[in-house]
């Protein structure tokens, strides 16, 4: 019984961090952050649940969704899909090699478009 009580308490404490928007492991930009400083990490736990942990970049840094790291030169892409047609594709301004971009922005959504970083199928795009 004592173990069950401890498990319930641990689950209750962790309940706030179980990510409803975690569907895969990795590091992701927080979609509703106009500062582009916030991001979250999704970690697979026990082979069936994702644990979401939120973080924020340091002073003067932004989260770069292409490199999945905080840096000083990242360009915030939150508004890139404003006034775009559904499924529009745009160049990724944070691409590591602008001469041969291996990522692009896909605008997704039904009512409001939001940017998602996608990998090019092969080589440069």
Wavefront OBJ file of the C-alpha trace (Angstrom):
o trace
v 0.000 0.000 0.000
v 2.836 2.389 0.857
v 4.420 1.813 -2.571
v 1.090 2.527 -4.262
v 0.776 5.836 -2.391
v 4.303 6.811 -3.478
v 3.537 5.911 -7.090
v 0.356 7.994 -7.028
v 2.253 10.963 -5.576
v 5.029 10.688 -8.152
v 2.480 10.431 -10.957
v 0.604 13.470 -9.604
v 3.817 15.516 -9.497
v 4.853 14.457 -12.980
v 1.388 14.878 -14.458
v 2.070 18.517 -15.296
v 5.119 17.582 -17.370
v 3.663 14.732 -19.412
v 3.509 16.334 -22.814
v 0.179 16.224 -24.578
v 1.937 17.639 -27.634
v 4.821 15.174 -27.523
v 4.393 12.585 -30.250
v 8.062 11.834 -30.920
v 11.348 12.148 -29.053
v 13.388 15.274 -29.715
v 13.790 18.984 -29.077
v 11.077 21.337 -30.354
v 10.291 25.043 -30.471
v 7.438 26.119 -28.225
v 4.794 27.102 -30.796
v 3.107 29.855 -28.787
v 6.211 31.805 -27.812
v 6.581 35.144 -29.643
v 10.087 35.595 -28.177
v 11.349 32.366 -29.808
v 13.317 31.635 -26.632
v 11.261 28.721 -25.289
v 11.570 25.100 -26.339
v 10.789 21.676 -24.961
v 12.328 18.225 -24.974
v 10.262 15.061 -25.391
v 11.784 11.913 -23.914
v 10.328 8.429 -24.303
v 9.778 6.834 -20.882
v 9.155 3.123 -20.317
v 8.788 2.660 -24.057
v 5.262 4.094 -24.126
v 4.972 7.618 -22.672
v 6.635 10.906 -23.509
v 7.931 13.163 -20.766
v 7.926 16.854 -21.698
v 10.454 19.185 -20.095
v 10.359 22.890 -20.920
v 13.417 25.129 -21.212
v 14.320 28.675 -22.193
v 17.354 30.062 -23.988
v 19.709 32.443 -22.209
v 19.903 36.203 -22.554
v 20.103 37.468 -26.160
v 19.643 33.921 -27.516
v 16.772 32.375 -29.450
v 15.918 28.751 -30.035
v 16.962 27.693 -33.529
v 14.473 25.027 -34.722
v 16.847 23.944 -37.493
v 19.823 23.127 -35.255
v 17.624 22.451 -32.198
v 19.921 24.628 -30.075
v 19.969 28.122 -28.617
v 22.164 30.607 -30.454
v 22.733 34.326 -30.995
v 22.062 34.373 -34.747
v 18.819 32.406 -35.044
v 16.053 34.078 -37.034
v 12.606 33.748 -35.463
v 10.304 32.095 -38.029
v 6.998 32.454 -36.136
v 5.480 34.983 -38.551
v 6.895 33.487 -41.764
v 3.609 31.749 -42.619
v 1.369 34.758 -41.977
v -0.620 35.523 -45.149
v 0.734 32.411 -46.901
v -1.367 29.865 -48.750
v -1.903 26.513 -47.012
v 1.056 24.165 -47.444
v 3.280 26.939 -48.789
v 6.992 26.118 -48.738
v 9.589 28.755 -47.921
v 13.394 28.778 -47.661
v 14.738 28.113 -44.166
v 16.615 31.270 -43.083
v 18.453 29.245 -40.427
v 19.819 26.670 -42.880
v 23.384 25.708 -42.055
v 24.547 26.164 -45.647
v 22.477 28.807 -47.506
v 24.072 27.768 -50.819
v 22.739 24.223 -50.380
v 19.784 24.291 -47.982
v 18.852 20.879 -46.602
v 15.791 22.156 -44.748
v 12.795 24.298 -45.637
v 9.727 25.757 -43.927
v 6.357 24.107 -44.550
v 3.315 26.204 -43.599
v 0.694 23.971 -41.998
v -2.681 24.567 -40.424
v -6.306 24.997 -41.414
v -7.292 28.426 -40.092
v -3.912 29.812 -39.095
v -0.702 28.736 -40.765
v 2.324 27.983 -38.616
v 5.878 27.108 -39.692
v 7.345 23.615 -39.448
v 10.944 22.802 -40.372
v 11.131 19.922 -42.865
v 14.092 18.008 -44.304
v 14.651 18.064 -48.057
v 14.050 14.704 -49.734
v 17.577 14.431 -51.135
v 20.455 16.858 -51.294
v 19.757 20.553 -51.618
v 16.352 22.107 -52.031
l 1 2 3 4 5 6 7 8 9 10 11 12 13 14 15 16 17 18 19 20 21 22 23 24 25 26 27 28 29 30 31 32 33 34 35 36 37 38 39 40 41 42 43 44 45 46 47 48 49 50 51 52 53 54 55 56 57 58 59 60 61 62 63 64 65 66 67 68 69 70 71 72 73 74 75 76 77 78 79 80 81 82 83 84 85 86 87 88 89 90 91 92 93 94 95 96 97 98 99 100 101 102 103 104 105 106 107 108 109 110 111 112 113 114 115 116 117 118 119 120 121 122 123 124 125
